[in-house]
Amino acid sequence: MTKQDLCSEIARSLGITKKDSKFTMDAFLEEILCVLAEGKTYSQTGFGSFKTSHVAERIGFNPASNQKMKYPKKIKIKFKLSSVFKKEINE
């Protein structure tokens, strides 16, 4: 399912326009990104939580060129599925 498909389903379920559904979805995702950019955790009860972790700079090896490569530090986003949602999926 794509974002467009999800927006269409939400619009149909709630009886709103696809445009309003897309606007709401975009605002929702933007807020989650803002929370994560501040280094905070976003949790949705019954769904899961998103959090960031810092990955340090490291030296790696490229087997194709036989050269060492420097990978810069970065921020990774991790998602953990809630046990309630996991249980629902597995039933």
N, CA, C and O atoms as a printed pandas DataFrame, in Angstrom:
     atom_number atom_name residue_name chain_id  residue_number  x_coord  y_coord  z_coord
0              1         N          MET        A               1    0.848   -1.170    0.000
1              2        CA          MET        A               1    0.000    0.000    0.000
2              3         C          MET        A               1    0.891    1.229    0.000
3              4         O          MET        A               1    1.848    1.310    0.771
4              5         N          THR        A               2    0.584    2.175   -0.853
5              6        CA          THR        A               2    1.341    3.415   -0.933
6              7         C          THR        A               2    0.671    4.490   -0.084
7              8         O          THR        A               2   -0.441    4.309    0.411
8              9         N          LYS        A               3    1.367    5.608    0.072
9             10        CA          LYS        A               3    0.801    6.738    0.808
10            11         C          LYS        A               3   -0.490    7.206    0.141
11            12         O          LYS        A               3   -1.466    7.525    0.820
12            13         N          GLN        A               4   -0.492    7.245   -1.180
13            14        CA          GLN        A               4   -1.681    7.665   -1.925
14            15         C          GLN        A               4   -2.845    6.703   -1.672
15            16         O          GLN        A               4   -3.982    7.139   -1.493
16            17         N          ASP        A               5   -2.565    5.408   -1.657
17            18        CA          ASP        A               5   -3.600    4.409   -1.366
18            19         C          ASP        A               5   -4.161    4.603    0.042
19            20         O          ASP        A               5   -5.372    4.541    0.254
20            21         N          LEU        A               6   -3.266    4.837    0.997
21            22        CA          LEU        A               6   -3.691    5.031    2.377
22            23         C          LEU        A               6   -4.560    6.279    2.512
23            24         O          LEU        A               6   -5.585    6.253    3.193
24            25         N          CYS        A               7   -4.155    7.364    1.866
25            26        CA          CYS        A               7   -4.947    8.599    1.901
26            27         C          CYS        A               7   -6.324    8.374    1.289
27            28         O          CYS        A               7   -7.319    8.891    1.799
28            29         N          SER        A               8   -6.391    7.618    0.216
29            30        CA          SER        A               8   -7.677    7.313   -0.421
30            31         C          SER        A               8   -8.570    6.508    0.510
31            32         O          SER        A               8   -9.765    6.786    0.615
32            33         N          GLU        A               9   -8.002    5.511    1.188
33            34        CA          GLU        A               9   -8.777    4.690    2.122
34            35         C          GLU        A               9   -9.271    5.508    3.311
35            36         O          GLU        A               9  -10.411    5.352    3.746
36            37         N          ILE        A              10   -8.412    6.376    3.833
37            38        CA          ILE        A              10   -8.811    7.238    4.955
38            39         C          ILE        A              10   -9.932    8.171    4.523
39            40         O          ILE        A              10  -10.905    8.360    5.252
40            41         N          ALA        A              11   -9.795    8.753    3.337
41            42        CA          ALA        A              11  -10.830    9.655    2.817
42            43         C          ALA        A              11  -12.159    8.925    2.679
43            44         O          ALA        A              11  -13.206    9.456    3.047
44            45         N          ARG        A              12  -12.116    7.720    2.153
45            46        CA          ARG        A              12  -13.335    6.932    1.976
46            47         C          ARG        A              12  -13.954    6.575    3.323
47            48         O          ARG        A              12  -15.166    6.688    3.505
48            49         N          SER        A              13  -13.120    6.144    4.263
49            50        CA          SER        A              13  -13.611    5.729    5.582
50            51         C          SER        A              13  -14.229    6.880    6.374
51            52         O          SER        A              13  -15.232    6.700    7.065
52            53         N          LEU        A              14  -13.623    8.058    6.267
53            54        CA          LEU        A              14  -14.090    9.204    7.048
54            55         C          LEU        A              14  -15.068   10.098    6.300
55            56         O          LEU        A              14  -15.658   11.004    6.888
56            57         N          GLY        A              15  -15.241    9.847    5.011
57            58        CA          GLY        A              15  -16.145   10.679    4.224
58            59         C          GLY        A              15  -15.611   12.082    3.994
59            60         O          GLY        A              15  -16.367   13.053    3.973
60            61         N          ILE        A              16  -14.294   12.176    3.822
61            62        CA          ILE        A              16  -13.671   13.466    3.527
62            63         C          ILE        A              16  -13.013   13.383    2.155
63            64         O          ILE        A              16  -12.955   12.313    1.549
64            65         N          THR        A              17  -12.519   14.514    1.673
65            66        CA          THR        A              17  -11.882   14.513    0.360
66            67         C          THR        A              17  -10.475   13.920    0.458
67            68         O          THR        A              17   -9.861   13.910    1.525
68            69         N          LYS        A              18   -9.984   13.428   -0.673
69            70        CA          LYS        A              18   -8.617   12.903   -0.719
70            71         C          LYS        A              18   -7.624   14.016   -0.415
71            72         O          LYS        A              18   -6.585   13.783    0.203
72            73         N          LYS        A              19   -7.952   15.231   -0.856
73            74        CA          LYS        A              19   -7.076   16.379   -0.617
74            75         C          LYS        A              19   -6.940   16.636    0.889
75            76         O          LYS        A              19   -5.836   16.859    1.388
76            77         N          ASP        A              20   -8.070   16.604    1.609
77            78        CA          ASP        A              20   -8.029   16.807    3.061
78            79         C          ASP        A              20   -7.281   15.669    3.750
79            80         O          ASP        A              20   -6.530   15.894    4.699
80            81         N          SER        A              21   -7.491   14.467    3.275
81            82        CA          SER        A              21   -6.811   13.305    3.838
82            83         C          SER        A              21   -5.302   13.419    3.637
83            84         O          SER        A              21   -4.531   13.147    4.557
84            85         N          LYS        A              22   -4.880   13.820    2.441
85            86        CA          LYS        A              22   -3.453   13.975    2.152
86            87         C          LYS        A              22   -2.846   15.090    3.000
87            88         O          LYS        A              22   -1.737   14.950    3.514
88            89         N          PHE        A              23   -3.577   16.198    3.145
89            90        CA          PHE        A              23   -3.103   17.319    3.961
90            91         C          PHE        A              23   -2.882   16.868    5.407
91            92         O          PHE        A              23   -1.866   17.195    6.019
92            93         N          THR        A              24   -3.842   16.117    5.941
93            94        CA          THR        A              24   -3.747   15.624    7.315
94            95         C          THR        A              24   -2.585   14.647    7.464
95            96         O          THR        A              24   -1.832   14.715    8.436
96            97         N          MET        A              25   -2.440   13.746    6.507
97            98        CA          MET        A              25   -1.350   12.765    6.542
98            99         C          MET        A              25    0.007   13.472    6.481
99           100         O          MET        A              25    0.918   13.125    7.232
100          101         N          ASP        A              26    0.143   14.452    5.598
101          102        CA          ASP        A              26    1.400   15.190    5.482
102          103         C          ASP        A              26    1.734   15.924    6.780
103          104         O          ASP        A              26    2.885   15.926    7.217
104          105         N          ALA        A              27    0.725   16.548    7.397
105          106        CA          ALA        A              27    0.938   17.269    8.654
106          107         C          ALA        A              27    1.353   16.301    9.761
107          108         O          ALA        A              27    2.243   16.602   10.556
108          109         N          PHE        A              28    0.706   15.147    9.805
109          110        CA          PHE        A              28    1.015   14.119   10.798
110          111         C          PHE        A              28    2.464   13.643   10.654
111          112         O          PHE        A              28    3.200   13.576   11.638
112          113         N          LEU        A              29    2.863   13.318    9.439
113          114        CA          LEU        A              29    4.228   12.839    9.201
114          115         C          LEU        A              29    5.262   13.921    9.489
115          116         O          LEU        A              29    6.341   13.630   10.005
116          117         N          GLU        A              30    4.936   15.166    9.157
117          118        CA          GLU        A              30    5.841   16.288    9.422
118          119         C          GLU        A              30    6.068   16.450   10.924
119          120         O          GLU        A              30    7.190   16.711   11.358
120          121         N          GLU        A              31    5.018   16.296   11.710
121          122        CA          GLU        A              31    5.146   16.404   13.164
122          123         C          GLU        A              31    6.020   15.288   13.728
123          124         O          GLU        A              31    6.831   15.528   14.623
124          125         N          ILE        A              32    5.863   14.082   13.218
125          126        CA          ILE        A              32    6.713   12.974   13.670
126          127         C          ILE        A              32    8.171   13.278   13.338
127          128         O          ILE        A              32    9.054   13.050   14.165
128          129         N          LEU        A              33    8.431   13.789   12.133
129          130        CA          LEU        A              33    9.804   14.131   11.747
130          131         C          LEU        A              33   10.386   15.216   12.644
131          132         O          LEU        A              33   11.562   15.158   13.001
132          133         N          CYS        A              34    9.577   16.204   13.010
133          134        CA          CYS        A              34   10.042   17.274   13.901
134          135         C          CYS        A              34   10.419   16.718   15.272
135          136         O          CYS        A              34   11.441   17.102   15.842
136          137         N          VAL        A              35    9.603   15.822   15.795
137          138        CA          VAL        A              35    9.889   15.194   17.089
138          139         C          VAL        A              35   11.204   14.420   17.009
139          140         O          VAL        A              35   12.043   14.531   17.903
140          141         N          LEU        A              36   11.383   13.648   15.959
141          142        CA          LEU        A              36   12.606   12.856   15.799
142          143         C          LEU        A              36   13.825   13.744   15.574
143          144         O          LEU        A              36   14.913   13.431   16.058
144          145         N          ALA        A              37   13.657   14.847   14.847
145          146        CA          ALA        A              37   14.772   15.765   14.597
146          147         C          ALA        A              37   15.269   16.396   15.894
147          148         O          ALA        A              37   16.439   16.764   15.997
148          149         N          GLU        A              38   14.386   16.522   16.883
149          150        CA          GLU        A              38   14.766   17.066   18.187
150          151         C          GLU        A              38   15.405   16.005   19.080
151          152         O          GLU        A              38   15.808   16.296   20.206
152          153         N          GLY        A              39   15.497   14.779   18.575
153          154        CA          GLY        A              39   16.102   13.701   19.342
154          155         C          GLY        A              39   15.151   13.034   20.316
155          156         O          GLY        A              39   15.579   12.274   21.185
156          157         N          LYS        A              40   13.867   13.315   20.178
157          158        CA          LYS        A              40   12.864   12.733   21.069
158          159         C          LYS        A              40   12.290   11.464   20.450
159          160         O          LYS        A              40   12.554   11.150   19.289
160          161         N          THR        A              41   11.510   10.746   21.234
161          162        CA          THR        A              41   10.851    9.521   20.784
162          163         C          THR        A              41    9.386    9.805   20.529
163          164         O          THR        A              41    8.747   10.529   21.292
164          165         N          TYR        A              42    8.846    9.234   19.451
165          166        CA          TYR        A              42    7.413    9.322   19.177
166          167         C          TYR        A              42    6.812    7.945   19.417
167          168         O          TYR        A              42    7.238    6.960   18.814
168          169         N          SER        A              43    5.815    7.880   20.303
169          170        CA          SER        A              43    5.151    6.609   20.604
170          171         C          SER        A              43    3.665    6.721   20.330
171          172         O          SER        A              43    3.032    7.719   20.674
172          173         N          GLN        A              44    3.121    5.705   19.716
173          174        CA          GLN        A              44    1.679    5.610   19.473
174          175         C          GLN        A              44    1.216    4.322   20.133
175          176         O          GLN        A              44    1.554    3.228   19.682
176          177         N          THR        A              45    0.445    4.457   21.199
177          178        CA          THR        A              45   -0.038    3.292   21.928
178          179         C          THR        A              45   -0.785    2.353   20.993
179          180         O          THR        A              45   -1.645    2.778   20.222
180          181         N          GLY        A              46   -0.450    1.094   21.071
181          182        CA          GLY        A              46   -1.102    0.089   20.244
182          183         C          GLY        A              46   -0.539   -0.018   18.841
183          184         O          GLY        A              46   -0.997   -0.850   18.058
184          185         N          PHE        A              47    0.444    0.804   18.506
185          186        CA          PHE        A              47    1.056    0.763   17.172
186          187         C          PHE        A              47    2.552    0.522   17.277
187          188         O          PHE        A              47    3.054   -0.489   16.785
188          189         N          GLY        A              48    3.272    1.447   17.916
189          190        CA          GLY        A              48    4.711    1.305   18.050
190          191         C          GLY        A              48    5.371    2.621   18.377
191          192         O          GLY        A              48    4.697    3.612   18.658
192          193         N          SER        A              49    6.690    2.633   18.341
193          194        CA          SER        A              49    7.421    3.857   18.637
194          195         C          SER        A              49    8.598    4.029   17.682
195          196         O          SER        A              49    9.227    3.066   17.245
196          197         N          PHE        A              50    8.867    5.304   17.377
197          198        CA          PHE        A              50   10.002    5.692   16.550
198          199         C          PHE        A              50   10.997    6.394   17.461
199          200         O          PHE        A              50   10.612    7.212   18.296
200          201         N          LYS        A              51   12.266    6.078   17.303
201          202        CA          LYS        A              51   13.288    6.805   18.034
202          203         C          LYS        A              51   14.539    6.898   17.175
203          204         O          LYS        A              51   14.712    6.145   16.216
204          205         N          THR        A              52   15.395    7.821   17.532
205          206        CA          THR        A              52   16.628    8.005   16.777
206          207         C          THR        A              52   17.802    7.427   17.555
207          208         O          THR        A              52   17.775    7.342   18.783
208          209         N          SER        A              53   18.817    7.036   16.823
209          210        CA          SER        A              53   20.073    6.618   17.438
210          211         C          SER        A              53   21.202    7.181   16.587
211          212         O          SER        A              53   21.078    7.317   15.370
212          213         N          HIS        A              54   22.289    7.500   17.246
213          214        CA          HIS        A              54   23.436    8.075   16.555
214          215         C          HIS        A              54   24.421    6.971   16.184
215          216         O          HIS        A              54   24.778    6.133   17.011
216          217         N          VAL        A              55   24.846    6.989   14.942
217          218        CA          VAL        A              55   25.839    6.035   14.452
218          219         C          VAL        A              55   27.139    6.812   14.258
219          220         O          VAL        A              55   27.175    7.796   13.520
220          221         N          ALA        A              56   28.189    6.373   14.914
221          222        CA          ALA        A              56   29.473    7.069   14.864
222          223         C          ALA        A              56   30.131    6.935   13.492
223          224         O          ALA        A              56   29.833    6.022   12.722
224          225         N          GLU        A              57   31.025    7.866   13.216
225          226        CA          GLU        A              57   31.825    7.797   11.992
226          227         C          GLU        A              57   32.654    6.518   12.044
227          228         O          GLU        A              57   33.108    6.105   13.111
228          229         N          ARG        A              58   32.846    5.898   10.886
229          230        CA          ARG        A              58   33.609    4.651   10.879
230          231         C          ARG        A              58   34.374    4.497    9.573
231          232         O          ARG        A              58   34.086    5.158    8.576
232          233         N          ILE        A              59   35.345    3.616    9.610
233          234        CA          ILE        A              59   36.128    3.276    8.425
234          235         C          ILE        A              59   35.648    1.905    7.953
235          236         O          ILE        A              59   35.586    0.957    8.736
236          237         N          GLY        A              60   35.315    1.812    6.686
237          238        CA          GLY        A              60   34.864    0.553    6.111
238          239         C          GLY        A              60   35.761    0.162    4.954
239          240         O          GLY        A              60   36.722    0.863    4.636
240          241         N          PHE        A              61   35.451   -0.944    4.335
241          242        CA          PHE        A              61   36.259   -1.468    3.241
242          243         C          PHE        A              61   35.360   -1.759    2.056
243          244         O          PHE        A              61   34.334   -2.425    2.194
244          245         N          ASN        A              62   35.748   -1.255    0.884
245          246        CA          ASN        A              62   35.005   -1.509   -0.342
246          247         C          ASN        A              62   35.672   -2.685   -1.058
247          248         O          ASN        A              62   36.771   -2.530   -1.591
248          249         N          PRO        A              63   35.033   -3.852   -1.080
249          250        CA          PRO        A              63   35.659   -5.022   -1.698
250          251         C          PRO        A              63   35.824   -4.895   -3.213
251          252         O          PRO        A              63   36.690   -5.551   -3.792
252          253         N          ALA        A              64   35.020   -4.076   -3.855
253          254        CA          ALA        A              64   35.123   -3.915   -5.309
254          255         C          ALA        A              64   36.393   -3.166   -5.704
255          256         O          ALA        A              64   37.018   -3.483   -6.717
256          257         N          SER        A              65   36.777   -2.157   -4.891
257          258        CA          SER        A              65   37.954   -1.356   -5.240
258          259         C          SER        A              65   39.155   -1.634   -4.337
259          260         O          SER        A              65   40.227   -1.066   -4.543
260          261         N          ASN        A              66   38.983   -2.502   -3.337
261          262        CA          ASN        A              66   40.044   -2.806   -2.368
262          263         C          ASN        A              66   40.558   -1.558   -1.660
263          264         O          ASN        A              66   41.747   -1.458   -1.360
264          265         N          GLN        A              67   39.675   -0.617   -1.394
265          266        CA          GLN        A              67   40.069    0.617   -0.722
266          267         C          GLN        A              67   39.275    0.793    0.563
267          268         O          GLN        A              67   38.138    0.338    0.687
268          269         N          LYS        A              68   39.914    1.472    1.517
269          270        CA          LYS        A              68   39.213    1.842    2.741
270          271         C          LYS        A              68   38.334    3.050    2.435
271          272         O          LYS        A              68   38.692    3.923    1.644
272          273         N          MET        A              69   37.185    3.073    3.080
273          274        CA          MET        A              69   36.258    4.188    2.878
274          275         C          MET        A              69   35.878    4.760    4.234
275          276         O          MET        A              69   35.762    4.031    5.220
276          277         N          LYS        A              70   35.685    6.063    4.272
277          278        CA          LYS        A              70   35.271    6.722    5.499
278          279         C          LYS        A              70   33.769    6.976    5.410
279          280         O          LYS        A              70   33.300    7.657    4.498
280          281         N          TYR        A              71   33.022    6.426    6.359
281          282        CA          TYR        A              71   31.583    6.642    6.419
282          283         C          TYR        A              71   31.312    7.690    7.492
283          284         O          TYR        A              71   31.732    7.513    8.635
284          285         N          PRO        A              72   30.621    8.777    7.156
285          286        CA          PRO        A              72   30.382    9.838    8.135
286          287         C          PRO        A              72   29.372    9.411    9.202
287          288         O          PRO        A              72   28.609    8.462    9.019
288          289         N          LYS        A              73   29.389   10.141   10.323
289          290        CA          LYS        A              73   28.404    9.857   11.362
290          291         C          LYS        A              73   27.018   10.185   10.811
291          292         O          LYS        A              73   26.875   11.013    9.912
292          293         N          LYS        A              74   26.008    9.527   11.360
293          294        CA          LYS        A              74   24.649    9.769   10.887
294          295         C          LYS        A              74   23.654    9.434   11.985
295          296         O          LYS        A              74   23.991    8.816   12.995
296          297         N          ILE        A              75   22.442    9.853   11.761
297          298        CA          ILE        A              75   21.354    9.548   12.682
298          299         C          ILE        A              75   20.459    8.523   12.009
299          300         O          ILE        A              75   20.050    8.701   10.862
300          301         N          LYS        A              76   20.158    7.452   12.725
301          302        CA          LYS        A              76   19.305    6.382   12.230
302          303         C          LYS        A              76   17.958    6.458   12.930
303          304         O          LYS        A              76   17.885    6.796   14.112
304          305         N          ILE        A              77   16.904    6.149   12.211
305          306        CA          ILE        A              77   15.579    6.083   12.818
306          307         C          ILE        A              77   15.226    4.617   13.004
307          308         O          ILE        A              77   15.316    3.818   12.072
308          309         N          LYS        A              78   14.825    4.277   14.221
309          310        CA          LYS        A              78   14.439    2.904   14.535
310          311         C          LYS        A              78   12.951    2.870   14.865
311          312         O          LYS        A              78   12.420    3.798   15.475
312          313         N          PHE        A              79   12.284    1.793   14.456
313          314        CA          PHE        A              79   10.872    1.599   14.763
314          315         C          PHE        A              79   10.705    0.297   15.511
315          316         O          PHE        A              79   11.245   -0.736   15.115
316          317         N          LYS        A              80    9.950    0.352   16.600
317          318        CA          LYS        A              80    9.655   -0.862   17.367
318          319         C          LYS        A              80    8.145   -1.034   17.405
319          320         O          LYS        A              80    7.422   -0.164   17.890
320          321         N          LEU        A              81    7.685   -2.145   16.898
321          322        CA          LEU        A              81    6.271   -2.476   16.865
322          323         C          LEU        A              81    5.781   -2.777   18.277
323          324         O          LEU        A              81    6.464   -3.457   19.042
324          325         N          SER        A              82    4.598   -2.270   18.623
325          326        CA          SER        A              82    4.069   -2.542   19.961
326          327         C          SER        A              82    3.653   -4.002   20.070
327          328         O          SER        A              82    3.305   -4.643   19.078
328          329         N          SER        A              83    3.694   -4.509   21.286
329          330        CA          SER        A              83    3.316   -5.910   21.502
330          331         C          SER        A              83    1.842   -6.132   21.183
331          332         O          SER        A              83    1.464   -7.214   20.733
332          333         N          VAL        A              84    1.001   -5.117   21.411
333          334        CA          VAL        A              84   -0.428   -5.221   21.103
334          335         C          VAL        A              84   -0.632   -5.384   19.600
335          336         O          VAL        A              84   -1.395   -6.246   19.163
336          337         N          PHE        A              85    0.051   -4.556   18.811
337          338        CA          PHE        A              85   -0.079   -4.611   17.353
338          339         C          PHE        A              85    0.503   -5.920   16.814
339          340         O          PHE        A              85   -0.060   -6.540   15.913
340          341         N          LYS        A              86    1.630   -6.321   17.380
341          342        CA          LYS        A              86    2.271   -7.571   16.960
342          343         C          LYS        A              86    1.330   -8.751   17.204
343          344         O          LYS        A              86    1.218   -9.653   16.375
344          345         N          LYS        A              87    0.657   -8.729   18.351
345          346        CA          LYS        A              87   -0.283   -9.793   18.688
346          347         C          LYS        A              87   -1.456   -9.802   17.708
347          348         O          LYS        A              87   -1.899  -10.871   17.287
348          349         N          GLU        A              88   -1.963   -8.622   17.340
349          350        CA          GLU        A              88   -3.072   -8.511   16.382
350          351         C          GLU        A              88   -2.690   -9.095   15.022
351          352         O          GLU        A              88   -3.485   -9.796   14.394
352          353         N          ILE        A              89   -1.486   -8.806   14.581
353          354        CA          ILE        A              89   -1.019   -9.290   13.277
354          355         C          ILE        A              89   -0.880  -10.809   13.277
355          356         O          ILE        A              89   -1.199  -11.469   12.288
356          357         N          ASN        A              90   -0.404  -11.355   14.386
357          358        CA          ASN        A              90   -0.130  -12.786   14.460
358          359         C          ASN        A              90   -1.341  -13.650   14.797
359          360         O          ASN        A              90   -1.220  -14.872   14.877
360          361         N          GLU        A              91   -2.482  -13.048   14.990
361          362        CA          GLU        A              91   -3.687  -13.845   15.280
362          363         C          GLU        A              91   -4.384  -14.263   14.023
363          364         O          GLU        A              91   -5.412  -14.937   14.082
